[in-house]
């Protein structure tokens, strides 16, 4: 399906995908898409990237270990102080 579509940016940055594309790729309200900025050329993908998959795995491991965001931020701050940054 190689076609070009023009879309308009609405209030608050909302972009509506053409119905034909939403139906073809089974994209529904609430679905998350991945947006990649290649220096002003945008790629929008309904497929999860490897980065998304890795981030989910890291999050799962940290939760299993009982780590919190606050713990990680504190460790980062301590590491920065140790290196004088």
C-alpha positions as CSV (number, residue, x, y, z in Angstrom):
1,X,0.0,0.0,0.0
2,X,2.2,2.8,-1.3
3,X,0.2,6.0,-1.3
4,X,0.8,9.5,-0.2
5,X,-1.6,11.2,2.2
6,X,-1.9,14.8,3.4
7,X,-2.9,15.3,7.0
8,X,-3.5,18.4,9.0
9,X,-2.3,19.1,12.5
10,X,-5.2,20.2,14.6
11,X,-5.6,21.5,18.1
12,X,-3.0,20.3,20.6
13,X,-1.0,18.6,17.8
14,X,-3.7,16.1,17.0
15,X,-3.2,14.4,13.6
16,X,-6.0,12.2,12.2
17,X,-4.9,9.2,10.2
18,X,-7.1,8.5,7.1
19,X,-9.8,5.9,7.7
20,X,-8.5,3.8,4.8
21,X,-5.1,3.4,6.6
22,X,-6.7,2.8,10.1
23,X,-8.8,0.1,8.7
24,X,-6.1,-1.5,6.6
25,X,-3.6,-1.7,9.5
26,X,-6.3,-2.3,12.2
27,X,-5.4,0.8,14.1
28,X,-8.0,1.7,16.8
29,X,-8.6,4.5,19.2
30,X,-6.1,4.2,22.1
31,X,-3.5,2.2,20.2
32,X,0.0,3.4,20.6
33,X,2.2,4.2,17.6
34,X,5.9,4.8,17.4
35,X,7.1,8.1,15.9
36,X,10.7,8.3,14.7
37,X,12.1,11.7,13.7
38,X,14.8,11.4,11.0
39,X,15.8,15.1,10.9
40,X,12.4,16.4,10.0
41,X,11.2,13.3,8.1
42,X,8.7,11.4,10.3
43,X,8.1,7.7,10.3
44,X,5.0,6.6,12.1
45,X,4.7,2.9,12.8
46,X,2.0,0.8,14.3
47,X,4.5,-1.9,15.0
48,X,6.5,-1.9,18.3
49,X,10.2,-1.2,17.9
50,X,12.9,-3.3,19.4
51,X,13.6,-0.3,21.7
52,X,10.0,-0.5,23.0
53,X,10.4,-4.2,23.6
54,X,13.7,-3.7,25.5
55,X,12.3,-0.9,27.6
56,X,9.4,-3.2,28.6
57,X,11.9,-5.9,29.6
58,X,14.0,-3.5,31.6
59,X,10.9,-2.1,33.4
60,X,9.8,-5.6,34.3
61,X,13.2,-6.6,35.7
62,X,13.3,-3.3,37.8
63,X,9.8,-3.9,39.2
64,X,10.7,-7.5,40.0
65,X,13.7,-6.2,42.0
66,X,11.5,-3.7,43.8
67,X,13.3,-0.7,42.1
68,X,11.3,2.6,41.8
69,X,11.9,5.6,39.7
70,X,12.9,7.5,42.8
71,X,15.6,4.9,43.5
72,X,17.0,5.2,40.0
73,X,17.0,9.0,40.1
74,X,18.8,9.0,43.5
75,X,21.4,6.6,42.1
76,X,21.9,8.8,39.1
77,X,22.3,11.9,41.2
78,X,24.9,10.1,43.4
79,X,26.8,8.9,40.4
80,X,26.9,12.4,38.9
81,X,28.2,13.8,42.3
82,X,30.8,11.0,42.4
83,X,32.1,12.1,39.0
84,X,31.8,15.8,39.7
85,X,29.2,16.5,37.0
